[in-house]
């Protein structure tokens, strides 16, 4: 019996994953290009958008800075974690990648002149050109808040939950948003941010905000790359005063401030990745952050659940998704196809009470679906309740005429075509 259950479980979950991964013949599409004319930035901005496949569903939105560099990896990771083995680790999410036009302008909070503001002063032509447009961070955040977000919410099936991801200068922009515009996002992934910028001005503002403000309901994950020279470690870097360690020292100071202020309501975790460079840190940081933010998301099913004869499995599902809805701030329902497949499995094993409770759970959650009534009709056919089977099949047909339900109904009523 145990072997049979294991075989079913493997087959069911595998089919569920592959069913969600189908693509059109000859194409693999993970998103689309869109654009918006920004009055605030005075330019046309392209955006890349991934929307999960679903019917009448709404999804959280992840905004990814440096979108041209991180869009595909973030989409792939979220697709994997939101469908893994039928036991999702995070919700399906819309991903909005924001490619750069003037990266230094948009992702830095203040303007600096390297001839004056760098330490020591640096007057090379390359540096002067690089910093020339710096300091447009507030305008860029205003673009996201007042133009990009309304565009996404008007044109895509969005849920209220929002996340911001940024790396390096993008991490600096994440910090600027978190400190000065905290209500824009529910969660923040900050990857090896350039906190050294402008003599650590934003770092000091962050330290003050963490000590004085409340961040109830917000989540934050900080990833720190290994940018140390060979032979150095975190302890020696903290005591170093050279420019070579300025980047990591500023981030370690940021981490220390987060760890000192544990009573401001923020759900926080930071991690140093000794085996990852500034360039390789984003992927592992994003993975760990998603697992941390959504640690409440997986529904843990046991072997006992798959032999349940009391109908409590359906209650377990409903209670779990009620919890998810409370945590995420919008209604989340169990997947109709998943519950339907489980219902038929229990029906095939003649565990009728659990089968019925699963079919009824789908009716509660998807009352406009033809399939849920047709499936409930199959339950009544299996238990020999002709009258109730007819009632359910007629309900299915009242929503939409279909050949399958009509054939079953005709057979039950003794009508020949």
C-alpha angles and dihedrals in degrees: 000000000000091000090051092052092048090050091050092047093051093045094046096048094043092051090048093054095046092045089059093048100058118129135189115271111277097005139084110192124182099169150336137251119246133169141205132198106233118208090183094056095030095230146085110265123203119212132189116221132193117191120186117237110257144124120246092343130136123212140200114251126235116199112203121198117211083030094176089063103039109024100095096044093049092048092049093048094049091047090053097045094045094054104029112143092329089289104099121215094194137005123272105263142192110241120208114192116198110204117205130254099168105005098182092049097049102038102044122082099210139025117249132186110213090209089065112011103045121092105254099016114257119197102174114138093238093056093044090053093045094053097038097100097033123133104053095121097115092052090049092051089048088053090053094046102040104029114015100043094048089049093051093045092049096049107032135051098259131176120206096257115100134183132191124207125189138165130202105330084007088056088053089054089049089055092048090052094044093051101039105024103027097153093064094080139030095212139019133204110197116187121195093321123204094244091158089076117127095000090308094299095151091044090059091047090050093051090052093047094049090054097045110029134070120234101184112168094014127117128203134184123189121197119195121197127209104255095155125126117249112283095026128107137185094273095051092042092056089060096043121103101189125114090244092073098035093102097053094037091058091051092047088053088052091050090050091054092052091049094048094053104060099146101064094092096252120141098221140173130167129186137188114218106205093182096051131079128214088269099046098042099083098072098050092040092053091049094050091044093053091049090049097047093047101037087131094055106084118088106217110217123187133202087257090061091058092054095042113140098175101070093244091124090074090049090050090054094047094048092048094051091046087057092048090051091052092048096046098041098237138067117283120184132198111262109270095218093048094052091043093053091049090049091055092047092055089044090053090052090048093241088142103173093056092043091053093047091053094048090048090049089058091050090054092049100036107030093157094056120107091204098061093058093042089052093048087051089056089054092056091046089054093052093044098249100139096171095055092042089058091050093053095045091051089052090053091050092047088062096045135347110243135169097231098054092040092054092051092047093049091051092050092048092044093241117153118212 
